[in-house]
Amino acid sequence: MWQNLVRRIFNLDKKNTNVKTEFIAGFTTFMTMAYVLAVVPSLLSKTGMPKEPLFTSVALMCMFSTFLMGVYANLPFALAPGIGLCAFFTYTVVLGMGYSWQTALTAVFLEGIIFIFLTVTNLRTAIAKAIPENLKKAVSVGIGLFIAFIGLQNAHIVVKNPNVLVQLGDLTQAEAILGLIGIILTGVLLFFRIKGALLLGILITAALGIPLGITRLDGFQLISFPSSLSSVFFKFDFSQFFSGNFLIIVLTFLSIDLFDTIGTLIGVSTKAKLEERFEEGISFKRGLLVDAIGTTLGAMFGVSTVTAYIESASGVAEGGRTGLTSVFTAFFFLLALFFSSLFLSIPLCAITPALVLVGLFMLTTIKEIDFEDLTEGLPAFLTIMFMPLTFSIVNGIIIGVLSYVGLKLLSGRIKEVPFPTLLIALFFIAKLWVGF
């Protein structure tokens, strides 16, 4: 009886799938992206946010957003706070620009509201055209290198040097050794296509850290109740609302979230052959709206921008074709709420493998960048290079856009520059010149 109801709700017969297949797909998706439960709280806690409530918030937002994607958009996509956007939140906005985490959450909240407006009014197309295709791909690559760099620093594989900025760390230290072992081990798991390779890599690396005294199990409980959210819930600060830097932060969150979500939805849907011209379908619009709602609510609950995860492709590869896959994935995130002690006991160096491998995945987009045309290739290269070298995603975007417009202008090809891109370039020039 209930199976017939589920088949009708999710159109299982039309998509040529069944409950068992969707369950396996949902579990596979969860396994391939459960590493976010360890990585995201660790990254965000560097801003001064309490780690235990962060875990609860992350798990809840993964569960809610993924469930909503399943029942409202009927799509097999899982959502979670984006790793790249977490890095931008922590290392650029808070640690780099000196804003409080409350102000950063305010920027995420406003970005989510703008995203909702753009989706409802169909203005997202204009925003999507504001950044040229090659620069979009370069931003993804640059963020990948930035994330990998953070991972290497967490394990002290790369360390600061006052004379040459950075250098190779002491590879005889336990944390560096553990980080390197974890990277190689996770790479092997991925090579053999082991389900949940990133998560397993983190857990095995953390386990190896126990005899080394790096992974501490003081007060460890396998099953634990979720922490209170009072210390992170609705903690906004609008005092910087009218500053130019704050606007750049909001626009950066918005552009990365928008492009990541569109790319993930179209890319994975193409792989699943969900429907023709997917980007014009109602399910696509609903998927974008779910992403925007997840981001807005996520900021209220104390987490950075929520976005669709490319790891959803693993569930699609297992036969997931409908939102029932997402519902099952959400169920496993609900169960994960009661294993916070396990995830929070993982040291930073054990998270290094996941950050480095996620960086590698994002780097693969570089193959799609047109480097033959210097007016396209040079701005893309500068975007990629400036992000890790200046430890700022914003700097990479600013330099990339300005160099793109400058090269097109001086080469007599200014007509190739979209009008929204010109407006953004003028805004960046004013920001650098006036310093607002």
RAQUI-V292039 format. One record per pair of residues at least 6 apart in sequence whose C-alpha atoms are under 8 Angstrom apart, sorted by sequence separation. I is the first residue (numbers start at 1). GAP is how many residues later the second one is. If there is no record, write none. Layout:
I|GAP + I|GAP
This chain:
6|6 + 7|6 + 12|6 + 45|6 + 69|6 + 70|6 + 93|6 + 94|6 + 118|6 + 152|6 + 153|6 + 160|6 + 161|6 + 170|6 + 171|6 + 209|6 + 210|6 + 240|6 + 241|6 + 269|6 + 278|6 + 279|6 + 298|6 + 299|6 + 370|6 + 371|6 + 386|6 + 387|6 + 408|6 + 12|7 + 44|7 + 69|7 + 70|7 + 94|7 + 159|7 + 160|7 + 169|7 + 190|7 + 210|7 + 298|7 + 370|7 + 371|7 + 386|7 + 387|7 + 69|8 + 158|8 + 159|8 + 189|8 + 190|8 + 207|8 + 298|8 + 369|8 + 387|8 + 408|8 + 42|9 + 45|9 + 69|9 + 115|9 + 149|9 + 158|9 + 159|9 + 206|9 + 269|9 + 295|9 + 296|9 + 386|9 + 387|9 + 405|9 + 408|9 + 41|10 + 44|10 + 94|10 + 158|10 + 159|10 + 295|10 + 315|10 + 386|10 + 7|11 + 41|11 + 66|11 + 90|11 + 93|11 + 157|11 + 158|11 + 186|11 + 294|11 + 295|11 + 369|11 + 385|11 + 7|12 + 66|12 + 157|12 + 186|12 + 189|12 + 266|12 + 294|12 + 295|12 + 384|12 + 405|12 + 41|13 + 65|13 + 66|13 + 156|13 + 157|13 + 266|13 + 294|13 + 383|13 + 386|13 + 41|14 + 65|14 + 66|14 + 156|14 + 157|14 + 186|14 + 292|14 + 382|14 + 383|14 + 65|15 + 89|15 + 186|15 + 291|15 + 383|15 + 3|16 + 62|16 + 185|16 + 186|16 + 291|16 + 383|16 + 405|16 + 38|17 + 41|17 + 62|17 + 291|17 + 382|17 + 383|17 + 405|17 + 37|18 + 40|18 + 62|18 + 183|18 + 382|18 + 61|19 + 62|19 + 156|19 + 157|19 + 182|19 + 265|19 + 155|20 + 156|20 + 182|20 + 379|20 + 380|20 + 401|20 + 405|20 + 37|21 + 155|21 + 379|21 + 37|22 + 58|22 + 157|22 + 182|22 + 265|22 + 379|22 + 58|23 + 155|23 + 157|23 + 182|23 + 401|23 + 402|23 + 155|24 + 181|24 + 379|24 + 401|24 + 378|25 + 379|25 + 179|26 + 262|26 + 378|26 + 402|26 + 152|27 + 178|27 + 261|27 + 398|27 + 402|27 + 376|28 + 375|29 + 178|30 + 261|30 + 398|30 + 178|31 + 375|32 + 375|33 + 375|36 + 174|38 + 175|39 + 174|40 + 40|41 + 44|42 + 268|42 + 271|42 + 40|43 + 43|43 + 47|43 + 265|43 + 36|44 + 39|44 + 43|44 + 46|44 + 264|44 + 268|44 + 272|44 + 36|45 + 44|45 + 264|45 + 268|45 + 271|45 + 272|45 + 40|46 + 44|46 + 261|46 + 264|46 + 36|47 + 43|47 + 47|47 + 260|47 + 261|47 + 274|47 + 47|48 + 257|48 + 260|48 + 261|48 + 268|48 + 29|49 + 257|49 + 272|49 + 257|50 + 49|52 + 253|52 + 47|53 + 48|53 + 47|54 + 84|59 + 84|60 + 87|60 + 10|61 + 84|63 + 10|64 + 83|64 + 234|65 + 235|65 + 234|66 + 233|67 + 234|67 + 235|67 + 233|68 + 234|68 + 232|69 + 233|69 + 232|70 + 229|72 + 226|111 + 225|112 + 226|112 + 225|113 + 224|114 + 225|114 + 226|114 + 223|115 + 224|115 + 225|115 + 223|116 + 224|116 + 222|117 + 223|117 + 224|117 + 223|118 + 222|119 + 221|120 + 222|120 + 220|121 + 221|121 + 220|122 + 136|123 + 220|125 + 128|127 + 127|128 + 217|128 + 216|129 + 105|130 + 106|130 + 128|130 + 215|130 + 105|131 + 106|131 + 128|131 + 215|131 + 106|132 + 215|132 + 102|133 + 103|133 + 214|133 + 102|134 + 103|134 + 102|135 + 103|135 + 103|136 + 103|137 + 107|139 + 111|139 + 115|139 + 110|140 + 111|140 + 114|140 + 206|140 + 206|141 + 209|141 + 107|142 + 108|142 + 111|142 + 112|142 + 252|142 + 107|143 + 111|143 + 115|143 + 203|143 + 202|144 + 206|144 + 108|145 + 205|145 + 249|145 + 107|146 + 248|146 + 203|147 + 202|148 + 202|149 + 202|151 + 201|152 + 202|152 + 201|153 + 198|155 + 199|155 + 93|156 + 198|156 + 198|159 + 34|162 + 32|163 + 33|163 + 35|163 + 31|164 + 32|164 + 35|164 + 31|165 + 32|165 + 33|165 + 34|165 + 30|166 + 32|166 + 33|166 + 119|166 + 28|167 + 32|167 + 35|167 + 186|167 + 28|168 + 31|168 + 85|168 + 182|168 + 186|168 + 119|169 + 120|169 + 183|169 + 56|170 + 119|170 + 179|170 + 182|170 + 183|170 + 187|170 + 56|171 + 85|171 + 178|171 + 179|171 + 182|171 + 183|171 + 56|172 + 57|172 + 85|172 + 178|172 + 53|173 + 56|173 + 116|173 + 176|173 + 179|173 + 180|173 + 183|173 + 53|174 + 115|174 + 175|174 + 179|174 + 183|174 + 52|175 + 53|175 + 54|175 + 53|176 + 116|176 + 115|177 + 116|177 + 53|178 + 54|178 + 53|179 + 113|179 + 112|180 + 113|180 + 50|181 + 112|181 + 50|182 + 112|182 + 49|183 + 112|183 + 113|183 + 111|184 + 112|184 + 111|185 + 109|186 + 110|186 + 245|186 + 108|187 + 109|187 + 244|187 + 77|188 + 108|188 + 109|188 + 109|189 + 109|190 + 108|191 + 109|191 + 245|191 + 244|192 + 106|193 + 112|193 + 155|193 + 243|193 + 105|194 + 154|194 + 155|194 + 105|195 + 154|195 + 155|195 + 108|196 + 105|197 + 108|197 + 155|197 + 105|198 + 151|198 + 154|198 + 105|199 + 151|200 + 152|200 + 151|201 + 151|202 + 151|203 + 148|204 + 151|204 + 152|204 + 150|205 + 151|205 + 148|207 + 149|207 + 75|208 + 147|208 + 148|208 + 74|209 + 147|209 + 148|209 + 73|210 + 148|210 + 73|211 + 147|211 + 148|211 + 75|212 + 79|212 + 147|212 + 148|212 + 73|213 + 146|213 + 72|214 + 73|214 + 144|214 + 145|214 + 89|215 + 144|215 + 145|215 + 143|216 + 144|216 + 69|217 + 73|217 + 144|217 + 69|218 + 86|218 + 141|218 + 144|218 + 145|218 + 85|219 + 86|219 + 143|219 + 144|219 + 85|220 + 69|221 + 141|221 + 142|221 + 68|222 + 81|222 + 82|222 + 140|222 + 141|222 + 81|223 + 82|223 + 140|223 + 141|223 + 81|224 + 82|224 + 141|224 + 65|225 + 81|225 + 82|225 + 140|225 + 141|225 + 65|226 + 80|226 + 81|226 + 82|226 + 79|227 + 80|227 + 82|227 + 138|227 + 65|228 + 79|228 + 80|228 + 137|228 + 138|228 + 65|229 + 79|229 + 80|229 + 137|229 + 64|230 + 78|230 + 79|230 + 77|231 + 78|231 + 137|231 + 138|231 + 77|232 + 137|232 + 61|233 + 78|233 + 78|234 + 134|234 + 77|235 + 134|235 + 61|236 + 76|236 + 134|236 + 61|237 + 76|239 + 145|239 + 149|239 + 76|240 + 57|241 + 135|241 + 139|241 + 142|241 + 143|241 + 146|241 + 134|242 + 138|242 + 142|242 + 145|242 + 146|242 + 134|243 + 137|243 + 138|243 + 141|243 + 142|243 + 145|243 + 57|244 + 76|244 + 135|244 + 139|244 + 142|244 + 143|244 + 57|245 + 58|245 + 61|245 + 76|245 + 135|245 + 138|245 + 139|245 + 142|245 + 143|245 + 146|245 + 57|246 + 75|246 + 76|246 + 77|246 + 134|246 + 138|246 + 142|246 + 75|247 + 76|247 + 146|247 + 54|248 + 74|248 + 75|248 + 76|248 + 77|248 + 78|248 + 135|248 + 54|249 + 74|249 + 75|249 + 76|249 + 77|249 + 73|250 + 74|250 + 75|250 + 76|250 + 143|250 + 75|251 + 78|251 + 142|251 + 70|252 + 71|252 + 78|252 + 70|253 + 71|253 + 69|254 + 70|254 + 142|254 + 70|255 + 70|256 + 71|256 + 69|257 + 70|257 + 139|257 + 139|258 + 15|259 + 44|259 + 67|259 + 66|260 + 67|260 + 66|261 + 67|262 + 66|263 + 67|263 + 66|264 + 135|265 + 63|266 + 64|266 + 135|266 + 63|267 + 62|268 + 63|268 + 63|269 + 63|270 + 131|270 + 62|271 + 63|271 + 60|273 + 59|274 + 60|274 + 59|275 + 33|276 + 59|277 + 60|277 + 33|278 + 59|278 + 32|279 + 56|281 + 29|282 + 32|282 + 55|282 + 29|283 + 29|284 + 56|284 + 29|285 + 55|285 + 132|285 + 28|286 + 29|286 + 132|286 + 28|287 + 27|288 + 52|288 + 130|288 + 25|289 + 26|289 + 55|289 + 129|289 + 130|289 + 131|289 + 132|289 + 25|290 + 28|290 + 130|290 + 131|290 + 24|291 + 25|291 + 129|291 + 130|291 + 25|292 + 52|292 + 25|293 + 51|293 + 127|293 + 24|294 + 25|294 + 26|294 + 126|294 + 130|294 + 25|295 + 96|295 + 96|296 + 21|297 + 22|297 + 21|298 + 22|298 + 26|298 + 21|299 + 22|299 + 26|299 + 30|299 + 34|299 + 92|299 + 22|300 + 25|300 + 26|300 + 29|300 + 91|300 + 92|300 + 23|301 + 26|301 + 27|301 + 91|301 + 92|301 + 17|302 + 22|302 + 23|302 + 26|302 + 27|302 + 30|302 + 42|302 + 92|302 + 17|303 + 22|303 + 26|303 + 30|303 + 41|303 + 17|304 + 88|304 + 19|305 + 23|305 + 27|305 + 38|305 + 88|305 + 15|306 + 22|306 + 37|306 + 38|306 + 42|306 + 15|307 + 38|308 + 12|310 + 11|311 + 10|312 + 39|312 + 10|313 + 38|313 + 10|314 + 39|315 + 35|319
